[in-house]
Amino acid sequence: MLSDKLYGLTIDPDRAIARYVALMLGTRRVRGLIELEASGSSPSMQNISQADILNLPLDVPSVPEQNRIVAHLDGQTSQIDTLIAETEKFIELSRERRTALITAAVTGQIDVRQKVS
């Protein structure tokens, strides 16, 4: 099921690469500009004209520079994804160790009583 509020963009490959344009359209700055241009009676039914989309001010460096930017962002995103995966593994291991520690304390395998001097 697709929303009726979709636009298809044709990108001139001599001027821009699609991945770069997609990344730029997802930036806070451009999303904010889109929100400023959007109109509609309710927040869930906002509209923006094709002309407004086409007139968004995007920084469009040379295609080789766009490729460098995309490669850099993809590399950074990959590193972040790796860190997230490692963090999720650490959290799961911590939960398992917590459960094992509680089980050991409850079953008397470890002494958790405080010694009073």
C-alpha positions as CSV (number, residue, x, y, z in Angstrom):
1,M,0.0,0.0,0.0
2,L,1.4,3.4,-1.0
3,S,0.5,6.8,0.1
4,D,-0.8,9.2,-2.5
5,K,1.7,11.8,-1.2
6,L,4.7,10.5,-3.0
7,Y,6.9,12.1,-5.6
8,G,9.3,10.4,-8.0
9,L,12.4,12.4,-8.7
10,T,14.5,12.1,-11.8
11,I,18.1,13.0,-11.1
12,D,20.4,14.2,-13.9
13,P,23.5,12.0,-13.4
14,D,25.7,14.7,-14.8
15,R,24.7,17.0,-11.9
16,A,24.0,14.8,-9.0
17,I,23.9,11.2,-7.7
18,A,20.6,9.9,-6.3
19,R,22.1,8.7,-3.1
20,Y,23.5,12.1,-2.4
21,V,20.2,13.8,-3.1
22,A,18.4,11.3,-0.8
23,L,20.8,12.0,2.0
24,M,20.5,15.7,1.6
25,L,16.7,15.5,1.6
26,G,16.9,13.7,4.9
27,T,19.0,16.3,6.7
28,R,17.6,18.4,9.5
29,R,18.0,21.5,7.5
30,V,16.1,20.3,4.5
31,R,13.4,18.5,6.5
32,G,12.9,21.8,8.4
33,L,12.5,23.6,5.1
34,I,10.0,21.0,3.9
35,E,8.0,21.4,7.1
36,L,7.9,25.1,6.6
37,E,6.5,24.7,3.1
38,A,4.0,22.0,4.1
39,S,0.4,22.9,4.4
40,G,-2.7,21.1,5.5
41,S,-5.4,21.1,8.1
42,S,-3.9,18.4,10.3
43,P,-0.4,17.3,11.2
44,S,-1.0,13.9,9.7
45,M,-2.3,15.2,6.4
46,Q,0.4,17.7,5.3
47,N,1.0,18.5,1.6
48,I,3.8,20.1,-0.2
49,S,3.8,21.1,-3.9
50,Q,6.0,19.7,-6.5
51,A,7.3,23.2,-7.1
52,D,8.3,23.6,-3.5
53,I,10.2,20.4,-3.7
54,L,11.9,21.4,-6.9
55,N,12.9,24.8,-5.4
56,L,14.4,23.4,-2.2
57,P,17.9,25.0,-1.8
58,L,20.3,22.0,-1.9
59,D,24.0,22.3,-1.8
60,V,25.1,20.4,-4.9
61,P,28.9,20.1,-5.2
62,S,30.6,18.3,-8.1
63,V,29.7,14.7,-8.7
64,P,33.1,13.5,-7.5
65,E,32.7,15.5,-4.3
66,Q,29.2,14.1,-3.9
67,N,30.7,10.6,-4.2
68,R,33.3,11.4,-1.6
69,I,30.6,12.7,0.8
70,V,28.4,9.7,0.3
71,A,31.3,7.3,0.9
72,H,32.3,9.2,4.0
73,L,28.7,9.2,5.4
74,D,28.3,5.5,4.5
75,G,31.6,4.7,6.3
76,Q,30.5,6.7,9.4
77,T,27.1,5.0,9.3
78,S,28.8,1.6,9.1
79,Q,30.9,2.4,12.2
80,I,27.9,3.6,14.1
81,D,26.0,0.4,13.1
82,T,28.9,-1.7,14.3
83,L,29.0,0.2,17.7
84,I,25.3,-0.3,18.1
85,A,25.6,-4.0,17.4
86,E,28.4,-4.3,19.9
87,T,26.5,-2.3,22.5
88,E,23.4,-4.5,22.0
89,K,25.6,-7.7,22.5
90,F,27.1,-6.1,25.7
91,I,23.6,-5.3,27.0
92,E,22.4,-8.9,26.4
93,L,25.5,-10.3,28.0
94,S,25.0,-8.0,31.0
95,R,21.4,-9.2,31.3
96,E,22.5,-12.8,31.2
97,R,25.1,-12.2,33.9
98,R,22.6,-10.4,36.1
99,T,20.2,-13.3,35.8
100,A,22.9,-15.8,36.6
101,L,24.1,-13.7,39.6
102,I,20.5,-13.4,41.0
103,T,20.0,-17.2,40.5
104,A,23.3,-17.9,42.2
105,A,22.4,-15.7,45.2
106,V,18.8,-17.1,45.5
107,T,20.0,-20.7,45.3
108,G,22.8,-20.1,47.9
109,Q,25.7,-20.7,45.5
110,I,27.1,-17.4,46.6
111,D,26.9,-15.8,50.0
112,V,25.4,-12.3,49.8
113,R,25.0,-11.7,53.5
114,Q,26.8,-8.7,54.9
115,K,29.3,-9.6,57.7
116,V,28.9,-7.4,60.7
117,S,32.1,-6.6,62.6
